[in-house]
Amino acid sequence: MERIITPNDGYQYFFGYYDLQPMDTTGRYHLTHRVKFMDRLPEPADIAELGAIDMESGEFVKWSETTAWNFQQGAMLRWYKDDEHIVYNVFDGARYRTEIKNIVTRDVRRLPMAFADISTDGRYAVCINFPRIYDFRPGYGYSGVEDIYQHVNAPADDGVWLMNMESGECRLIISYEQMKTRFPQPPYSEGKLLVNHITFNPMGNRFLFLLRNFPAEGQKWNTMLLTSDLQGNMYKLTDYCVNSHYHWKNDREILIVTSAKTDNSIYCLYLLEDLTDRVECLPEPNPITDIHCLYSPDRRYILGDGYPNSNGKRTLWLIDTETNEIIRAVDSQTVIPDCIDIRCDLHARWTRDGQYVTFDSTHTGKRTICMISLEDMLCKERSRSWKEII
């Protein structure tokens, strides 16, 4: 059964996004954000304490704090290179920056820009405009700084930046103007553009990103799926359509919820191969819904949590790719807030050994972090049909 691993001390606890690794290599420390509220968007002065849950004592260990955070992805908190360093975003009073901290010596190093993702080897970061994201989806950006390009649809001086994590050198490798010119698809490309999510492949030599348009009033935004090398040479995998959550299966294949190969009214899980036109729709049971999809470390299982059903419950699904069975692993009651950007998605993620899963939850009325074992999930109800188990 699932259990709460965060203290019951009156604070709100959450880790953040589903595709980040919260555990150190020993399995003792689980990274977490600790905040005082959960019922509104963060304001510029609101502090998130950064630290970890000691899995032996159950206590929260504080290592740092930041005012650059949100409820969906926190401060992008993660381990950096080893068990002695963490990295996260901060605000220095003028701009958002990256901070690396040695949790043993307490030494701190700051870099010029806030990061959106860091390569596995820790050499490079990709950086994007968080105030622009805030204007689009407050749950994923940071408040308090105005986007200097807010009135420019496709600025030539903003886009995707590559930051050297050792020297701090920052270089604009893809501008919004380049994206618009290279991949025109009216009306989406004619409007205000932004990059919402961006992630390195395991090798760290390529990254994918979601290019989205600010929607006109009464319309919905759509997403183009692009990849690039570290020099900014872009490759288009899909036109503007529904492209949502994704995960690199390996250095070439991307698991993604997309409508690119359907009539755009149905979307499900596909494997797309980078730099080619090869597409594979996952066989049944394929959830015809949007889930945060994540492969297990051995790539046998796909973990995915969805959005609340009519009873206010979020379900965590486990797909066994060897048996083609789907398992309803967890049903978690959720607080449904007035503001969608402060919702608590489960954002389930694997421990390093693939034997446990942790997820964020509000089933107690507070934000907590829960854990469940793979063994317990495999004992739950199974089906070879998605429709039979929903």
C-alpha positions in Angstrom: 0.0 0.0 0.0 1.0 3.6 -0.5 2.3 5.5 2.5 3.0 9.2 3.2 6.8 9.9 3.6 6.6 13.6 4.5 6.2 14.9 8.1 2.8 16.0 9.5 4.1 19.3 10.7 1.6 21.8 9.2 3.7 22.5 6.1 2.9 21.6 2.5 5.4 19.2 0.8 5.9 18.4 -2.9 8.7 17.4 -5.2 7.6 18.6 -8.6 7.8 17.1 -12.1 7.4 13.5 -13.0 10.6 13.2 -15.1 13.1 14.2 -12.4 14.9 11.9 -10.0 14.2 12.8 -6.4 16.4 10.1 -4.6 20.1 10.2 -3.9 22.1 7.1 -5.0 21.9 5.6 -1.5 18.1 5.9 -1.3 18.3 7.7 2.0 17.3 11.3 0.9 14.2 12.3 -1.2 14.4 15.8 -2.4 11.4 18.1 -1.6 10.0 21.6 -1.5 8.4 22.8 1.7 6.0 25.8 1.7 3.4 27.3 4.0 0.4 27.4 1.6 -1.3 25.6 -1.2 -4.4 27.6 -2.0 -3.0 30.4 -4.2 -0.3 31.2 -6.7 3.2 32.0 -5.3 3.9 35.7 -5.1 7.4 37.2 -5.6 8.3 37.2 -1.9 7.0 33.7 -1.1 9.8 31.3 0.0 10.1 27.7 -0.8 12.4 25.8 1.5 14.5 23.3 -0.3 15.8 20.1 1.2 15.1 16.4 1.5 13.1 13.9 3.5 15.5 11.6 5.5 14.0 8.2 4.7 15.5 6.8 7.9 14.2 9.3 10.4 11.2 10.7 8.4 12.4 14.3 9.1 12.8 17.2 6.7 16.4 18.4 6.3 16.7 22.0 5.0 19.6 22.8 2.7 18.5 26.1 1.0 15.5 28.3 0.0 14.3 30.2 -3.1 11.7 32.6 -4.3 11.9 31.2 -7.9 9.3 28.4 -7.8 5.9 27.2 -8.8 3.6 24.4 -7.8 4.1 22.3 -11.0 7.9 22.1 -11.2 9.0 23.8 -8.0 12.4 25.4 -8.4 13.6 22.6 -10.8 15.3 21.1 -7.7 17.5 18.1 -8.5 20.7 16.3 -7.7 23.8 17.6 -9.5 26.5 15.1 -10.5 26.7 13.4 -7.1 25.1 13.1 -3.7 26.8 16.2 -2.3 25.4 18.7 -4.7 21.9 20.0 -5.5 20.9 22.5 -8.2 17.8 24.8 -8.4 16.7 28.2 -9.6 16.8 31.4 -7.5 16.0 35.1 -7.9 18.7 37.5 -7.0 16.5 40.6 -6.9 17.1 41.4 -10.6 17.0 38.2 -12.5 16.5 34.4 -12.3 19.6 32.4 -12.0 20.9 28.8 -11.4 22.3 28.0 -8.0 24.5 24.9 -7.2 25.0 24.1 -3.6 27.3 21.6 -1.8 25.1 20.3 1.0 28.2 19.1 2.9 30.4 22.2 2.8 27.5 24.7 2.1 29.5 26.3 -0.7 27.3 28.0 -3.3 27.9 28.9 -6.9 25.6 30.9 -9.0 25.2 31.0 -12.8 23.8 33.8 -15.0 20.5 32.2 -16.1 17.8 30.0 -14.7 17.8 26.5 -16.2 15.0 24.4 -17.6 17.0 21.2 -17.9 20.5 20.0 -17.4 22.3 17.2 -19.3 23.0 14.0 -17.4 26.7 14.7 -17.3 26.1 18.1 -15.8 28.0 20.0 -18.5 25.2 22.0 -20.1 21.8 23.5 -19.3 19.1 24.7 -21.6 17.5 27.9 -20.5 14.2 29.6 -21.4 12.3 32.8 -20.5 10.4 32.0 -17.3 8.5 35.3 -17.2 7.2 34.5 -20.7 6.1 31.1 -19.5 4.4 32.8 -16.5 2.3 34.9 -18.9 1.2 31.8 -20.7 0.8 29.3 -17.8 1.5 30.7 -14.3 1.9 27.2 -12.9 5.1 26.7 -14.9 6.7 30.1 -14.7 8.0 32.5 -12.0 6.2 35.6 -10.9 7.7 39.0 -10.2 9.7 39.8 -13.3 8.2 41.3 -16.5 9.0 39.7 -19.8 10.8 42.3 -21.8 9.6 40.7 -25.0 6.0 40.4 -23.9 4.7 42.5 -26.9 6.9 40.7 -29.4 5.5 37.6 -31.0 8.7 36.0 -32.1 11.7 38.0 -30.8 15.1 37.6 -32.4 16.9 37.9 -29.1 15.0 35.3 -27.1 14.4 31.6 -27.4 16.5 28.6 -26.3 19.8 29.4 -24.6 22.6 26.9 -24.0 24.5 27.5 -20.7 27.9 26.0 -19.9 27.6 24.8 -16.3 31.3 25.2 -15.6 32.1 28.6 -17.1 28.6 30.1 -17.0 28.8 31.1 -20.7 25.3 31.6 -22.2 24.6 31.4 -25.9 21.3 31.9 -27.7 21.2 28.9 -30.0 17.6 29.1 -31.3 15.6 32.3 -31.5 11.8 32.6 -31.7 12.3 34.4 -35.0 14.2 31.4 -36.3 11.4 29.0 -35.2 8.8 31.1 -36.9 10.7 31.5 -40.1 11.8 27.9 -40.3 8.5 26.3 -39.5 5.6 28.5 -40.6 2.1 27.1 -40.0 -0.5 29.8 -39.8 -2.3 30.8 -37.6 -0.2 29.3 -34.8 3.2 30.5 -36.1 1.9 34.0 -36.7 1.0 34.5 -33.0 3.0 35.0 -29.9 5.3 32.0 -29.4 7.0 30.3 -26.5 8.9 27.2 -25.5 7.0 25.5 -22.6 9.0 22.3 -21.9 12.5 21.3 -22.9 14.5 18.2 -22.1 17.8 16.6 -22.9 18.1 13.0 -24.2 20.0 10.6 -21.9 23.3 11.2 -23.7 22.9 14.9 -23.5 23.8 15.6 -27.1 20.2 16.5 -28.2 17.1 17.9 -26.6 13.4 18.1 -27.5 11.1 21.1 -26.9 7.5 22.0 -27.2 6.9 25.2 -29.2 3.5 26.6 -28.4 1.4 29.6 -29.3 -0.4 32.0 -27.0 -4.0 31.4 -28.0 -6.3 34.0 -29.4 -9.4 34.7 -27.3 -11.8 31.8 -27.3 -9.3 29.5 -29.0 -6.9 26.8 -27.7 -3.2 26.7 -28.1 -1.4 23.9 -30.1 2.1 22.5 -30.0 4.9 21.7 -32.4 7.4 19.1 -31.4 11.0 19.9 -32.2 14.4 18.5 -31.4 17.8 20.0 -31.8 21.5 19.4 -31.3 23.6 21.7 -29.1 24.4 23.9 -32.1 20.7 24.8 -32.6 20.1 22.6 -35.7 16.4 21.9 -35.4 14.4 18.9 -36.6 10.6 19.0 -36.7 8.8 15.8 -35.5 5.2 17.1 -35.7 3.3 20.1 -36.9 1.2 22.1 -34.5 -1.3 19.7 -32.9 -1.9 18.2 -29.4 1.5 17.3 -28.1 1.6 16.9 -24.3 3.7 14.8 -21.8 6.7 12.9 -23.0 9.7 10.9 -22.0 12.9 9.9 -23.8 13.0 6.1 -23.9 16.6 6.2 -25.1 18.7 8.6 -27.1 16.5 8.4 -30.2 13.0 7.3 -29.2 10.5 9.6 -27.5 7.3 8.4 -25.8 4.7 11.1 -26.1 1.0 11.7 -25.8 0.1 13.2 -29.2 -2.6 13.6 -31.8 -0.1 14.0 -34.6 -1.0 10.8 -36.3 -4.8 10.9 -35.7 -7.6 13.1 -36.7 -6.6 15.5 -33.9 -9.7 14.7 -31.8 -8.0 11.6 -30.3 -4.6 11.4 -28.8 -2.7 8.5 -27.2 0.8 7.2 -26.6 3.2 7.0 -29.5 6.9 6.3 -29.9 8.5 8.8 -32.3 12.0 8.4 -33.5 14.2 11.5 -33.6 15.6 12.5 -37.0 13.3 10.1 -38.8 9.7 9.8 -39.8 9.3 6.4 -37.9 6.2 6.3 -35.7 4.8 3.5 -33.6 1.5 3.6 -31.8 1.7 1.6 -28.5 -0.6 -1.4 -28.7 -3.5 -2.0 -26.4 -3.9 -1.2 -23.7 -3.2 2.4 -24.8 -4.8 5.1 -22.6 -6.7 7.4 -24.9 -6.2 10.3 -22.4 -3.4 12.6 -21.3 -1.0 11.1 -18.8 2.4 12.0 -17.4 4.2 9.1 -19.0 7.5 7.7 -17.7 9.4 4.5 -18.4 10.8 2.4 -15.6 14.6 2.3 -15.4 14.6 -1.1 -17.1 12.1 0.2 -19.7 9.6 -2.6 -19.1 6.9 -0.5 -17.4 5.2 2.8 -18.3 4.0 4.8 -15.4 1.3 7.4 -16.0 -1.0 9.5 -13.9 -4.0 11.4 -15.3 -6.4 14.1 -14.3 -9.3 13.9 -11.8 -12.4 11.9 -12.7 -15.9 13.0 -11.9 -15.5 11.8 -8.3 -12.4 13.9 -7.8 -9.9 11.0 -7.9 -6.6 10.8 -9.7 -5.5 7.4 -11.0 -2.0 6.2 -11.3 -1.7 3.6 -14.1 1.1 1.1 -14.7 1.4 -0.4 -18.2 3.4 -3.7 -18.6 4.9 -3.6 -22.1 5.8 -7.3 -21.9 2.3 -8.6 -21.2 0.4 -5.7 -22.7 -1.6 -5.3 -19.5 -2.6 -2.1 -17.7 -2.9 -1.9 -13.9 -4.9 0.6 -11.9 -2.2 1.1 -9.3 -3.5 4.0 -7.2 -6.7 6.0 -6.8 -6.0 9.2 -4.9 -8.6 11.7 -3.8 -7.5 15.2 -4.8 -8.2 18.8 -3.8 -9.6 20.6 -6.9 -8.7 24.3 -6.5 -10.3 27.3 -8.1 -7.1 28.1 -10.0 -5.9 25.2 -12.3 -2.3 26.4 -12.0 -2.1 25.4 -8.3 -3.5 21.9 -8.8 -1.6 18.9 -7.4 -0.9 16.4 -10.1 0.5 13.1 -8.9 3.6 13.5 -11.1 4.7 9.9 -10.2 8.4 9.1 -10.6 10.5 6.0 -10.1 13.3 5.5 -7.5 16.7 4.8 -9.1 16.3 1.0 -8.6 12.8 0.9 -10.1 11.4 -0.8 -7.0 9.4 2.1 -5.7 7.4 5.1 -7.0 6.8 8.4 -5.2 4.1 10.9 -6.1 2.6 14.1 -4.8 -0.9 14.0 -3.4 -3.5 16.1 -1.6 -5.7 13.2 -0.4 -5.3 14.4 3.2 -6.2 18.0 2.4 -2.5 19.0 2.4 0.3 18.5 -0.1 2.2 15.4 0.8 4.6 13.0 -0.9 3.6 9.3 -1.0 5.4 6.1 -1.8 4.3 2.8 -3.2 6.3 -0.3 -4.1 6.3 -1.9 -7.6 5.4 -5.2 -5.9 2.3 -3.7 -4.4 1.3 -2.1 -7.7 1.7 -5.5 -9.5 -0.8 -7.0 -7.1 -3.6 -4.6 -8.2 -6.3 -5.1 -10.8 -5.1 -5.9 -14.3 -6.7 -5.7 -17.8 -5.7 -6.0 -21.4 -8.2 -3.3 -22.3 -8.0 0.3 -21.2 -11.8 0.7 -21.6 -12.5 -2.2 -19.3 -10.4 -0.9 -16.4 -11.4 2.8 -16.4 
